[in-house]
Amino acid sequence: MQFPEALVEAAIRDEIIVAAKDRPPTKSGWRPEVDSPVAIRVLLRVEAEIGIELPEDTIPPGGFDDVDTCVKGILEQSRRLWREKQRQQGETVS
């Protein structure tokens, strides 16, 4: 079975867009593009989509500076954990 790359990337990007609409503006006017609360929402969405549990250290302290860094980091971690889970279940993975 192949890792659902497109599904996971779409879920990450979608959750970031939805979360951004829900966030109030900051007093200082600056924060990382994907702050910790948004990143947690993203992790929960990915976990629900593909049935894995991502560790909290997937998110760097304070969040991700930009969307692409977030997508890349969470995709890499998700891919690795998904493949491990598939191997444990005796699936052939690619």
Backbone torsions as a table, in degrees:
resi	resn	phi	psi	omega
1	MET	NA	140.8	-176.9
2	GLN	-97.8	143.1	178.4
3	PHE	-60.6	132.0	-178.3
4	PRO	-79.5	67.8	-174.5
5	GLU	-54.1	-50.8	-177.0
6	ALA	-63.7	-40.1	178.9
7	LEU	-62.5	-46.1	-178.0
8	VAL	-67.3	-44.0	179.3
9	GLU	-62.7	-42.8	178.8
10	ALA	-62.5	-40.6	179.1
11	ALA	-64.1	-42.2	179.4
12	ILE	-62.0	-51.8	-177.4
13	ARG	-63.9	-40.3	179.3
14	ASP	-63.0	-45.1	-178.4
15	GLU	-65.6	-36.1	177.4
16	ILE	-64.2	-43.6	179.6
17	ILE	-62.8	-47.0	-179.6
18	VAL	-63.0	-44.7	-178.5
19	ALA	-64.8	-37.8	-179.3
20	ALA	-61.7	-34.1	178.7
21	LYS	-70.2	-26.0	-177.6
22	ASP	-87.7	-12.4	-174.2
23	ARG	-83.1	134.5	173.0
24	PRO	-75.4	156.5	177.2
25	PRO	-65.3	154.0	178.1
26	THR	-87.6	157.9	177.4
27	LYS	-70.6	-38.0	-178.2
28	SER	-81.8	-18.7	-179.3
29	GLY	87.8	-5.0	179.7
30	TRP	-130.3	142.0	169.3
31	ARG	-161.9	164.6	177.2
32	PRO	-60.3	152.3	-178.7
33	GLU	-60.5	-35.5	176.6
34	VAL	-123.5	89.4	-178.0
35	ASP	-75.4	174.6	-174.7
36	SER	-56.4	-46.2	179.4
37	PRO	-60.9	-38.4	177.7
38	VAL	-68.2	-42.7	-179.7
39	ALA	-61.8	-36.8	177.3
40	ILE	-64.5	-42.0	176.0
41	ARG	-59.1	-41.1	179.6
42	VAL	-62.5	-47.4	179.5
43	LEU	-58.6	-45.3	180.0
44	LEU	-61.4	-39.4	178.9
45	ARG	-65.0	-45.5	179.7
46	VAL	-63.1	-44.0	178.2
47	GLU	-57.4	-42.8	179.9
48	ALA	-68.4	-36.3	-177.0
49	GLU	-68.7	-41.6	-172.8
50	ILE	-121.9	6.0	171.7
51	GLY	69.7	38.3	174.6
52	ILE	-123.1	165.9	175.3
53	GLU	-115.5	117.9	180.0
54	LEU	-90.4	136.5	179.4
55	PRO	-72.0	154.3	-179.8
56	GLU	-60.5	-29.8	-178.4
57	ASP	-73.6	3.2	171.2
58	THR	-64.1	-29.5	-179.1
59	ILE	-96.7	123.3	175.4
60	PRO	-69.5	155.0	178.5
61	PRO	-53.0	126.9	179.8
62	GLY	90.0	-15.1	179.6
63	GLY	106.7	-160.8	-178.3
64	PHE	-109.0	140.4	-179.1
65	ASP	-64.4	-33.0	-178.6
66	ASP	-148.9	167.3	-175.8
67	VAL	-63.0	-45.3	-176.6
68	ASP	-63.1	-38.0	176.6
69	THR	-64.9	-40.2	177.2
70	CYS	-62.0	-49.7	-179.0
71	VAL	-59.0	-48.4	-178.2
72	LYS	-60.5	-48.1	-177.2
73	GLY	-64.6	-45.2	-178.1
74	ILE	-72.6	-35.9	175.9
75	LEU	-61.2	-46.8	-178.9
76	GLU	-59.5	-48.0	-179.0
77	GLN	-65.4	-42.1	-179.8
78	SER	-63.5	-45.0	-179.8
79	ARG	-59.2	-46.5	-178.6
80	ARG	-62.5	-49.0	-178.0
81	LEU	-68.2	-36.6	178.5
82	TRP	-63.2	-44.7	179.2
83	ARG	-64.3	-40.9	176.7
84	GLU	-60.1	-44.0	179.8
85	LYS	-63.1	-42.3	179.3
86	GLN	-63.9	-41.6	178.5
87	ARG	-63.1	-41.1	179.1
88	GLN	-63.3	-30.4	179.8
89	GLN	-88.7	2.6	177.2
90	GLY	80.9	16.7	179.3
91	GLU	-82.7	150.5	170.5
92	THR	-85.5	124.9	-175.9
93	VAL	-115.7	152.1	176.4
94	SER	-133.7	NA	NA
